[in-house]
Amino acid sequence: MKKGSIKVSVLYPDGEGKTFDMDYYCNRHIPMVAELLGDAVIGASVEKGVAGGEPESTAMFKAMGNLYFDSVEMFQNSFGPNAEKILNDIPNYTNIEPVVQISEVMI
C-alpha cells in the first residue's frame, strides 16, 4: 500500500470461548463492507492468526481485517452512513468484540 494511506485494522482477540467463522467473514461480511464503502476503499486484506511469537504459543488474534483508504476522512465519510449495517453483521460470524486501530502507512 502507498505511503501516507490510512489502514483501518479490525482485530479479533483470541481467548477461551471465543468463536470466529472465517468462511462467513471472507465470503459474506467483507464483500458486503466493500460494496457499502465503494470506491473509498483502495485495498483490503484478511489475516488468520496461526501462532504467537514463542514456540508452541497461540496467536493473540483469531483474525484481522484491514481496509485501506486515501485519508481518515475517506474512511469516516464512507463508514459513517453504513456503520449500523456493518456492525449489526458482526454476530453472524463472531462473539468477539473487535478492537479497531487506524494507522498511517509509513513505508
SERO-4910 file (N, C-alpha, C, O; in steps of 0.05 Angstrom, whole numbers):
BEGIN
 pado doro    nc1    nc2    nc3   cac1   cac2   cac3    cc1    cc2    cc3    oc1    oc2    oc3
  Met    A     17    -23      0      0      0      0     18     25      0     40     24     10
  Lys    A      8     46    -11     25     70    -14     29     86     12     11     87     29
  Lys    A     52     97     15     59    114     38     39    136     41     31    149     22
  Gly    A     30    140     66     11    162     72    -18    153     71    -36    167     80
  Ser    A    -24    129     61    -51    119     61    -59    111     90    -41    109    107
  Ile    A    -84    107     94    -95    101    121   -103     72    121   -117     62    103
  Lys    A    -95     58    142   -102     30    146   -120     28    170   -113     36    192
  Val    A   -144     17    166   -163     12    188   -162    -18    193   -170    -34    177
  Ser    A   -151    -25    217   -148    -53    225   -170    -60    245   -174    -46    264
  Val    A   -183    -82    240   -203    -93    258   -192   -120    268   -190   -139    253
  Leu    A   -185   -121    294   -172   -144    305   -191   -159    324   -206   -146    339
  Tyr    A   -191   -185    322   -209   -202    337   -192   -219    357   -181   -240    349
  Pro    A   -189   -210    382   -173   -224    401   -182   -253    406   -206   -259    407
  Asp    A   -163   -271    409   -169   -299    415   -173   -302    445   -166   -285    461
  Gly    A   -185   -324    453   -189   -330    481   -209   -352    485   -223   -360    466
  Glu    A   -211   -361    509   -229   -383    515   -258   -376    509   -268   -354    516
  Gly    A   -272   -393    494   -300   -390    488   -305   -371    464   -328   -366    457
  Lys    A   -284   -360    453   -288   -342    430   -289   -357    404   -273   -376    399
  Thr    A   -308   -349    387   -312   -363    362   -310   -343    339   -315   -319    342
  Phe    A   -302   -353    315   -299   -336    292   -303   -354    267   -289   -373    263
  Asp    A   -322   -346    250   -328   -361    226   -314   -347    202   -324   -328    191
  Met    A   -290   -357    196   -274   -345    175   -287   -346    148   -285   -328    132
  Asp    A   -301   -368    142   -315   -370    116   -336   -348    113   -337   -335     92
  Tyr    A   -352   -344    133   -372   -322    132   -359   -295    129   -367   -279    113
  Tyr    A   -338   -291    145   -324   -265    145   -313   -259    117   -316   -237    107
  Cys    A   -299   -279    105   -286   -274     79   -306   -273     56   -303   -258     37
  Asn    A   -327   -289     57   -345   -292     34   -371   -277     35   -385   -274     15
  Arg    A   -377   -266     59   -402   -251     61   -397   -223     74   -406   -203     62
  His    A   -384   -223     97   -381   -197    110   -363   -177     95   -371   -155     89
  Ile    A   -339   -186     87   -320   -168     73   -332   -159     47   -329   -135     40
  Pro    A   -344   -177     30   -356   -167      5   -378   -146     11   -381   -127     -4
  Met    A   -394   -150     32   -415   -131     39   -403   -104     46   -412    -83     36
  Val    A   -382   -105     62   -368    -80     70   -356    -66     46   -359    -42     43
  Ala    A   -343    -81     29   -331    -69      4   -353    -56    -13   -348    -34    -24
  Glu    A   -375    -69    -16   -397    -57    -32   -408    -32    -19   -413    -12    -33
  Leu    A   -412    -32      7   -423     -9     21   -403     15     20   -412     38     17
  Leu    A   -378     10     23   -358     32     24   -349     40     -3   -338     62     -6
  Gly    A   -353     24    -23   -348     31    -51   -319     39    -57   -300     27    -47
  Asp    A   -317     59    -74   -291     68    -84   -273     81    -62   -249     86    -67
  Ala    A   -284     86    -39   -268     97    -17   -246     77     -9   -224     86      0
  Val    A   -251     51    -12   -232     31     -4   -212     27    -27   -220     22    -50
  Ile    A   -186     29    -21   -166     26    -41   -151     -1    -39   -134     -7    -55
  Gly    A   -158    -16    -18   -145    -42    -14   -157    -55     11   -169    -42     28
  Ala    A   -153    -82     12   -164    -97     35   -147   -123     38   -136   -133     19
  Ser    A   -146   -132     63   -134   -158     68   -147   -171     92   -158   -156    110
  Val    A   -147   -197     94   -156   -212    117   -134   -231    125   -122   -244    108
  Glu    A   -129   -232    151   -108   -250    161   -120   -268    183   -137   -260    198
  Lys    A   -111   -293    183   -119   -312    203    -95   -317    222    -73   -324    213
  Gly    A    -99   -314    248    -78   -319    267    -71   -349    268    -89   -366    270
  Val    A    -45   -355    267    -37   -383    267    -18   -390    290    -17   -413    298
  Ala    A     -4   -371    301     15   -376    323     24   -350    335     23   -329    323
  Gly    A     34   -352    360     46   -329    373     76   -328    368     86   -344    352
  Gly    A     90   -310    380    119   -306    375    136   -328    389    158   -333    379
  Glu    A    126   -339    410    140   -360    424    134   -388    412    111   -392    403
  Pro    A    153   -406    412    147   -433    402    123   -445    417    121   -443    441
  Glu    A    106   -458    402     82   -472    413     61   -453    425     42   -463    437
  Ser    A     64   -427    421     44   -409    432     22   -403    411     26   -406    387
  Thr    A     -1   -396    421    -24   -390    403    -23   -360    395    -11   -343    408
  Ala    A    -37   -355    373    -38   -327    363    -54   -310    383    -73   -319    395
  Met    A    -47   -285    385    -61   -266    402    -89   -259    390   -108   -254    405
  Phe    A    -91   -260    363   -115   -253    350   -124   -276    332   -108   -289    319
  Lys    A   -151   -282    333   -162   -303    315   -161   -293    286   -155   -309    268
  Ala    A   -166   -268    282   -167   -257    255   -162   -227    256   -165   -214    277
  Met    A   -154   -216    233   -151   -187    229   -161   -180    201   -155   -193    182
  Gly    A   -178   -160    200   -187   -149    175   -175   -121    172   -175   -105    191
  Asn    A   -165   -115    148   -152    -89    143   -164    -77    118   -167    -89     97
  Leu    A   -172    -52    121   -182    -36     98   -164    -12     95   -155      0    115
  Tyr    A   -159     -4     70   -141     19     65   -157     41     51   -174     36     34
  Phe    A   -150     66     58   -163     89     48   -142    111     42   -120    109     52
  Asp    A   -149    130     25   -131    152     20   -128    171     43   -108    184     47
  Ser    A   -149    173     60   -149    191     83   -168    182    104   -186    165     99
  Val    A   -165    192    129   -183    186    150   -211    196    143   -231    183    149
  Glu    A   -212    219    129   -239    230    121   -253    211    102   -277    208    103
  Met    A   -238    199     83   -250    180     65   -262    156     80   -284    147     73
  Phe    A   -247    147    100   -258    125    116   -283    134    131   -304    121    129
  Gln    A   -281    156    145   -304    166    161   -329    172    144   -351    165    152
  Asn    A   -325    184    121   -347    192    104   -361    167     92   -385    168     86
  Ser    A   -346    146     87   -358    122     75   -369    103     97   -389     90     93
  Phe    A   -355    101    120   -364     83    141   -388     94    156   -406     79    162
  Gly    A   -387    119    163   -408    131    179   -436    124    171   -452    115    188
  Pro    A   -444    129    146   -471    123    138   -478     93    137   -501     86    136
  Asn    A   -458     76    138   -462     47    136   -455     33    162   -457      8    163
  Ala    A   -447     47    182   -438     35    207   -458     15    219   -451     -7    227
  Glu    A   -483     23    220   -503      6    233   -505    -21    219   -505    -42    232
  Lys    A   -507    -21    193   -509    -46    178   -485    -63    181   -487    -87    185
  Ile    A   -461    -51    180   -436    -66    183   -434    -78    211   -428   -101    214
  Leu    A   -438    -62    231   -436    -71    259   -457    -92    266   -452   -110    281
  Asn    A   -481    -89    255   -502   -109    260   -496   -136    249   -509   -156    256
  Asp    A   -477   -138    230   -470   -164    218   -450   -179    235   -446   -203    231
  Ile    A   -436   -166    253   -415   -179    269   -425   -205    283   -411   -225    282
  Pro    A   -448   -205    296   -457   -230    309   -461   -254    290   -463   -277    299
  Asn    A   -462   -249    264   -465   -270    245   -440   -286    241   -440   -309    231
  Tyr    A   -417   -275    250   -392   -290    246   -374   -292    271   -355   -308    272
  Thr    A   -381   -278    292   -364   -280    316   -379   -270    341   -398   -255    340
  Asn    A   -369   -280    364   -378   -270    390   -357   -252    403   -358   -246    427
  Ile    A   -337   -245    387   -314   -229    397   -320   -199    393   -329   -191    372
  Glu    A   -314   -183    413   -315   -154    410   -289   -145    396   -268   -148    408
  Pro    A   -291   -135    372   -266   -127    358   -253   -102    369   -265    -86    382
  Val    A   -227   -101    364   -211    -78    371   -204    -64    345   -195    -77    326
  Val    A   -207    -38    343   -202    -23    318   -179     -4    323   -177     10    343
  Gln    A   -161     -4    303   -139     16    303   -138     28    275   -139     14    255
  Ile    A   -134     55    275   -130     69    250   -101     78    250    -91     90    269
  Ser    A    -86     71    228    -58     76    226    -52     90    199    -67     88    180
  Glu    A    -29    104    199    -19    115    174      3     97    164     21     89    179
  Val    A      2     90    139     23     73    126     48     90    123     47    111    111
  Met    A     70     80    133     95     96    132    115     87    111    131    102    101
  Ile    A    113     61    103    130     51     82    113     36     62    124     25     42
***
